[in-house]
């Protein structure tokens, strides 16, 4: 099959918040460079940043519009405490110090955030002691990406759309480009610097609220190239809608309505999981400030209870739990949750009259490709920004920090990659020199057993037995496969990295819960690391 070939100076893989910032900064920093973005789907229409799935999406910065005394120092303390000893303190200090500047730059590019009386409206999200999250309703990410897209196109950035990048071009242990498919045809892109910005791996999970493009390809590509990854066991999972069919999370305001949770038998089951000395009302109240599951607060009992009920076969026909707020009037819903109320009305559901069904769903990944303060990975020529990167978030993170991360390290990574491309010696690898990727279009149908094992082993409730089952299934699949295509290898490799990290961490910390090790072990105040050894096997260790 004839392949498309492209040569560029800086290649950015992904078009979300991090990728959009990186491609803009690379071109702005060195205008004479050829800077290219490769994005699956259409730029501004794909990825998690523009995925509207909640009442509001926030970006953190200690601007102190609420005049509650917020500062970079307090922001830093919140990130470190929420990370529970596993976040890289050098990286999180950069976010605390630089996020405000990145916000004002976005405004200068034309991005708008909610204001009141001429001042930014800042909200207090989970893990924050101050109100520091700026929003544009549920469209915050869309607003950011649109501003960066327009600014980037104005500077002459190149865009290749409808392309799925699946592997990196590696020579002598260094990255020199990437290859994948574009509308069914192979495409090879040679580059002097590559920035990975293709998001997380939520789409590997049967129960997820993430965009379908987030398959973890970036993690797998980097690992195969020799990069080290960090904190892969830390996955943010929280209540989301399974019926009606939609991608929408249930957080903050919805729990302040004191919902009634029932299994398929109509039983209010929370009392079976909440200790006798803990108030169920308090647990539900705490959930308003703890959307993703975390052992940091007693809100954890809600997620554990839902997971156990569903695993025990007492879930609904759609694999969820009934969520009932019919005791709340339509007027109150319209006033306190207008986006949520309208979103469900558009689906034919009136929350003041109708129950919905929810379940724990994967939202985002806290771990990823290990980076330094310039977003450089452990492989020369490869950078990583946004959700695909690791070290910026620990065992938990403040709500609103994902977007802050994307802007701070997108800024740094874009400039560092441009500088690297200018200074790098050596000729580009001819784009047509590599093998055409082998892709099995029917691989997903063959992986149903793997997906089921992922669902059982890597969601809220984890244990050694289910983790071992998953790893054994991965080994068995590889042993019985004559020719493993690259897309399938990516899936298996990412699942293996997560499982081995979760197996190594024999404790419960933040968003990682081992029911066979429910306590926190102080000796594990370190990040987990995974990489391939000389034989190609995935090894997990503590930093």
LINLIN-V383981 format. One line per field, one symbol per residue. phi: phi as a letter, one per 30 degrees, with the letter a starting at -180 (. if undefined). psi: psi as a letter, one per 30 degrees, with the letter a starting at -180 (. if undefined). burial: + if it has 24 or more other C-alpha atoms within 12 Angstrom, else -. Layout:
phi->???
psi->???
burial->???
//
This chain:
phi->.dcdbbbadbccckbddddddddddddddbedddcbccbdicdjbbjddcddbadabcbdaddiddhcidaeddeedddddddhicdddddddddddcdddddddddddjdcbebbhicedcccceiccbdbccbbidceddddddddddddddcjddbcchbcdbaccbbhibdbkababbhicdbcbdadbbcdbcicbeddcecacdddddciedddeddddjdccbidddbdbadbdcaddacaccbheddddhdccbdddiddceddbdedccddddddddddcaedeaddbddeddddddddddddicdddcibbdbbbddcdddddddcbdddedededciccddbcdbbbadbdcacdclddbcdcidddcdjcbbbidddbjdccdaaddjddddedddddedddddddddddddcjdddeedddddddbcdcdeddceddddddddccddccadeddddddddddddddccdbcddddddddddddddddddddddacahccbcddbdcccddcdbddbbadddcjddccacd
psi->kklkkkklekkkjkgaeeeeeeeeeeeeeiffkjkkkjkkbkkffllfegjjglekklkkkhfhffhgglleeeeeeeeeeefhgfkjeeefeeeeffeeeeeeeeeffgkklklkhgkkkkljlkgkfljgkklhbggeeeeeeeeeeeeeeffgkkkjlhkjkflljkkhglkgallbkjhfkkkkjklfkkjkhgabgeffkfjlglkffiggeeeeeeeefglklkhffjkkklklkfkljljkljaceeffgilkkkafggkjfefffklfgkkeeeeeefffgiekkkgflffffeeeeeeeeeffggllfghakkjjhffkleeeeeefheeeeeeeefggkjfffkllkllkkkelkfaakklafggkagkkfklklaffllfelbfllkkffeeeeeeefeeeeeeeeeeeeefklkkkkkegflkkkjkjfgeeffgeeeeeeeeefgbejlleeeeeeeeeeeeeeefgkejjleeeeeeeeeeeeeeeeeeeiilkkbgjjjffiflkjffghlkkkklkaffgkkkklk.
burial->----++++++++++++++++++++++++++--++++++++++++++++++++++++++++++++++---+++-++++++++++++++++-++++++++++-++-++----++++-----++++++++++++++++++++++++++++++++++-+++++++++++++++++--+++++++++---+++++++++++++++++++++++++++++++++++++++++++++++++++++++++++-+++++++++++++++++++---+++--++-----++++++++++++++++++++++++++++++++--+++--++++++++-+----+---+-+++-++-----+++-+++++++++++++++++++++++++++++++++++++++++++++++++++++++++++++++++++++-----++-++-+-++-+---+---+--+++++++++++++++-+++++++++--+--------++++++++++++++++++++++++++++++----+----++++++++-----++++++
//
